[in-house]
Amino acid sequence: MNRVAFSATLHCLTGCAIGEILGMVIGTARGLGTGQTIGLSIVLAFFLGYLLTMIPLLRSGIAWRTAVGLALASDTVSIATMEVVDNLIMLVIPGAMDAPLDSMLFWGSLLVALAIAGAAAFPVVRWLISHGKGHAVVHAHHQPAGGASKGGHHHHWCPNRKVHAMPLTKG
């Protein structure tokens, strides 16, 4: 269970981190205010988090509308958890939101905030999976075109694009 939850958390954190970093970089580079920068980061984190879940679903032949529904069902709580924690950490680190893009304060704060956000989301993701929610909703749909592979496993997409087998379970 911990391995699956860790993989799901890392997957979610990847989309959140890409969106969060893009939002912070764009907001800082454009001189946006703190609220606007955080808002942009949150929108991009949710968008890219959902997109990373949808790509393998769409590649497996699932309809767009179904993929959207699955991404919303599987990722919303974990992305929200990460975004709340990440942005609160960025706000409490003195000067982090005003630091220039070429400073260690900016990048160090963002790295620390994302690491803490991932750690905070792990127990949430684990609980959701253990109750047949969150990423457990998507796991049944991550099958290659031919269905389950040998041994009753299906292939699960990871952020590093490697495929590994996970036991099929009923949620």
C-alpha positions as CSV (number, residue, x, y, z in Angstrom):
1,M,0.0,0.0,0.0
2,N,2.8,2.5,0.9
3,R,4.5,1.8,-2.4
4,V,1.4,2.5,-4.4
5,A,0.6,5.6,-2.3
6,F,4.2,6.9,-2.8
7,S,4.0,6.4,-6.5
8,A,0.6,8.2,-6.7
9,T,1.9,11.0,-4.5
10,L,5.0,11.4,-6.7
11,H,2.9,11.4,-9.8
12,C,0.6,14.1,-8.4
13,L,3.6,16.1,-7.0
14,T,5.1,16.1,-10.5
15,G,2.2,17.9,-12.1
16,C,1.8,20.2,-9.1
17,A,5.5,21.0,-9.1
18,I,5.6,21.8,-12.8
19,G,2.5,24.1,-12.5
20,E,3.7,25.6,-9.3
21,I,7.2,26.4,-10.7
22,L,5.8,27.8,-13.9
23,G,3.3,29.9,-12.0
24,M,5.9,31.3,-9.6
25,V,8.4,31.9,-12.4
26,I,5.8,33.7,-14.7
27,G,4.4,35.7,-11.8
28,T,7.8,36.7,-10.5
29,A,9.1,37.5,-14.0
30,R,6.1,39.6,-14.8
31,G,6.1,41.4,-11.5
32,L,2.7,40.1,-10.5
33,G,1.6,40.6,-6.9
34,T,1.7,37.7,-4.4
35,G,-2.0,36.9,-4.7
36,Q,-1.9,36.9,-8.5
37,T,1.3,34.7,-8.5
38,I,-0.2,32.2,-6.1
39,G,-3.5,32.1,-8.1
40,L,-1.6,31.5,-11.4
41,S,0.5,28.8,-9.7
42,I,-2.6,27.0,-8.3
43,V,-4.4,27.1,-11.7
44,L,-1.3,25.7,-13.5
45,A,-0.8,23.1,-10.8
46,F,-4.3,21.7,-11.1
47,F,-4.3,21.9,-14.9
48,L,-1.0,20.1,-15.3
49,G,-1.7,17.6,-12.5
50,Y,-5.0,16.6,-14.2
51,L,-3.2,16.6,-17.6
52,L,-0.5,14.1,-16.4
53,T,-3.3,11.8,-15.2
54,M,-5.3,12.1,-18.4
55,I,-2.5,11.5,-20.9
56,P,-2.1,7.7,-20.3
57,L,-5.9,7.4,-20.0
58,L,-6.4,9.0,-23.4
59,R,-3.5,6.9,-24.9
60,S,-5.3,3.8,-23.7
61,G,-8.4,4.8,-25.7
62,I,-10.6,6.2,-23.0
63,A,-12.9,8.9,-24.1
64,W,-12.0,12.5,-23.3
65,R,-15.0,13.1,-21.1
66,T,-14.3,9.9,-19.1
67,A,-10.6,10.8,-18.8
68,V,-11.6,14.2,-17.4
69,G,-14.0,12.7,-14.9
70,L,-11.4,10.2,-13.8
71,A,-8.7,12.9,-13.4
72,L,-11.0,15.0,-11.3
73,A,-12.0,12.1,-9.1
74,S,-8.5,10.9,-8.6
75,D,-6.4,14.0,-8.2
76,T,-8.5,16.9,-6.8
77,V,-8.0,16.1,-3.1
78,S,-4.2,15.4,-3.4
79,I,-3.6,18.5,-5.6
80,A,-5.6,20.7,-3.2
81,T,-3.6,19.3,-0.3
82,M,-0.3,20.0,-2.0
83,E,-1.3,23.5,-3.1
84,V,-2.5,24.6,0.3
85,V,0.6,23.4,2.0
86,D,3.0,24.6,-0.7
87,N,1.6,28.1,-0.9
88,L,1.4,28.4,2.9
89,I,5.1,27.5,3.2
90,M,6.0,30.0,0.5
91,L,4.1,32.7,2.4
92,V,5.7,32.0,5.7
93,I,9.3,31.9,4.5
94,P,10.4,35.5,4.8
95,G,11.1,37.1,1.4
96,A,10.3,34.0,-0.6
97,M,7.5,35.5,-2.6
98,D,9.5,38.7,-3.4
99,A,12.8,37.0,-4.1
100,P,14.2,37.4,-7.7
101,L,14.3,34.3,-10.0
102,D,18.1,34.1,-9.8
103,S,18.3,33.9,-6.0
104,M,18.8,30.8,-3.8
105,L,16.0,32.1,-1.6
106,F,13.5,31.8,-4.4
107,W,14.5,28.3,-5.6
108,G,15.4,27.0,-2.1
109,S,12.0,28.1,-0.7
110,L,10.2,26.5,-3.6
111,L,12.0,23.3,-3.2
112,V,11.4,23.1,0.5
113,A,7.7,24.0,0.1
114,L,7.2,21.3,-2.6
115,A,9.0,18.7,-0.5
116,I,6.8,19.5,2.5
117,A,3.7,19.6,0.4
118,G,4.5,16.1,-1.0
119,A,5.1,14.7,2.5
120,A,1.8,16.3,3.7
121,A,-0.1,14.7,0.8
122,F,1.3,11.2,1.2
123,P,-1.0,10.2,4.1
124,V,-4.0,11.8,2.3
125,V,-3.3,9.8,-0.9
126,R,-2.7,6.6,1.1
127,W,-6.0,7.0,3.0
128,L,-7.8,7.7,-0.3
129,I,-6.4,4.7,-2.0
130,S,-7.1,2.4,1.0
131,H,-10.8,3.5,0.7
132,G,-11.0,2.9,-3.0
133,K,-10.8,6.6,-3.8
134,G,-8.2,9.0,-5.3
135,H,-5.7,7.3,-7.5
136,A,-7.4,3.9,-6.9
137,V,-10.2,5.2,-9.2
138,V,-7.7,5.6,-12.1
139,H,-5.7,2.4,-11.5
140,A,-8.4,0.1,-13.0
141,H,-8.2,2.2,-16.2
142,H,-4.5,2.1,-16.7
143,Q,-4.5,-1.0,-18.9
144,P,-2.8,-1.5,-22.2
145,A,-5.0,-2.0,-25.2
146,G,-4.8,-5.8,-24.7
147,G,-6.1,-5.6,-21.1
148,A,-4.3,-7.1,-18.1
149,S,-0.9,-8.5,-18.6
150,K,0.4,-11.8,-17.3
151,G,-0.1,-12.4,-13.6
152,G,-3.2,-10.3,-13.2
153,H,-1.4,-7.0,-13.3
154,H,-2.0,-3.9,-15.3
155,H,0.5,-1.3,-16.3
156,H,0.6,2.0,-14.4
157,W,2.1,5.2,-15.7
158,C,4.6,7.0,-13.6
159,P,6.1,10.5,-14.0
160,N,9.4,9.1,-15.3
161,R,7.4,7.3,-18.0
162,K,8.6,3.9,-16.9
163,V,5.9,1.2,-16.8
164,H,5.7,-1.3,-13.9
165,A,3.2,-3.8,-12.9
166,M,0.7,-3.3,-10.1
167,P,-1.8,-5.9,-8.9
168,L,-5.3,-5.5,-10.1
169,T,-7.6,-4.8,-7.1
170,K,-11.3,-4.1,-6.9
171,G,-12.1,-0.7,-5.4
